[in-house]
Amino acid sequence: RWVKIQNLKSYRFLRNSRENAYRWHVMPDKIAVIGFSAGGHLAGAAATMGRRRPAAAILGYAVLRRETALELGKDMPGIPNHVDENTPPCFLFASRTDSVVPIQNTLDMMEALNRYHTSFECHIYAYGPHGFSTGDHSVQSCETRIPARASGWAEDSVSWLKDLFGDFGYEGLTEPVLRPHVNDDALAWLSLDCSISRIWGNPRAREVLSETIEKMRERITPFTPEMTFEDMMEALGRMTLRDLLIERGIDTDRLDRLNGDLGRMTAILVYVAGNTKYGKKIYAIGSNFRAAKMSGINVSLMKISAFTICGILTGLGAFLWIAMNGSADPATTGSSYEMYAIASVVLGGIAMSGGRGKMLGVLFGAMSYTIVDKIIVALKMDSLINNAIKGIILILVILVQVAGPQIREKFRKAS
């Protein structure tokens, strides 16, 4: 009951803050919570158990372990047990000699955050009482033994928030230098910022990167003659792919710029398809070829231009592939990718008969199909079953598109 009440309060606070962000002059995606001692338990619950969570949490000598929290009430949860991949970055500080809230509370929280690769910063001061607040003698007795550096947590936490959210610059906030997670292992897809162990442990990824892995075997020298390449991958498991590429002298900024160009290209195509004469002509040809031709549209020229754009985008995709993997085999690379393209279009709501659908839907269709692929791989199914399941999904979606309108028409006439 306590958890439901407190989570409801934090949910309402975050909802009101976001709804009134303009009037209150706050940034709705950069709200942090702070809590001390028992209040730290409440702030920790908001960060780990809330339906809407803050973007960061600052927890000072906080009650976090269930064994300690039971002193506050019999239904108090243990905060470290509820840390997950959605937990925001945390700033922790406490005293080693705290006799009220044992230091193990902070250590357990730090271990849980580390388990989910969540960014955190922790300051454990060598000595000091519970509730040392800002750590100066304005709030502590002169006889209180507390290190002078304990007062630094306030300035350190503000500096940490600037690293996480960005600092104030002449043109708004600067780019953050601290990521919410130290790598992308918690995401459903693979990226340059996934760990080597995550990529190496994914059969599909190893299959896709087979040529690159062979080159890595040639270029990466084991630490000792007794070590195999597999031993090296295990030893380097915590490194991200980006770190490894940088260590091998490959410019990862180029890959990031290519990904940014891809996003801008998607935005341009969405605009062209929905807001220009060219896009409307394409829709007209897809809806009714003969009617479009009779209306004066140069159908042949439009077809040539559409296929030209497709060719350019295919070349861009191939360039991205080579940039990511280092090489490509013309005989095998990209085989069966046409099924992925068709599936993305169909799942994105584009009619197989033409003339209906949104360009943005194709992007979400591709993302949906990729997520389905990652789920199947995570279940460790055979690659042949993997393709069969994706093929069945594609067939079902096509059947719904083809038969759906006919079924709706029959029900409309029957009613």
Order of alpha helices (4+ residues) and beta strands (2+ residues): alpha-alpha-beta-alpha-beta-alpha-beta-alpha-beta-alpha-beta-beta-alpha-alpha-alpha-alpha-alpha-alpha-alpha-alpha-alpha-alpha-alpha-alpha
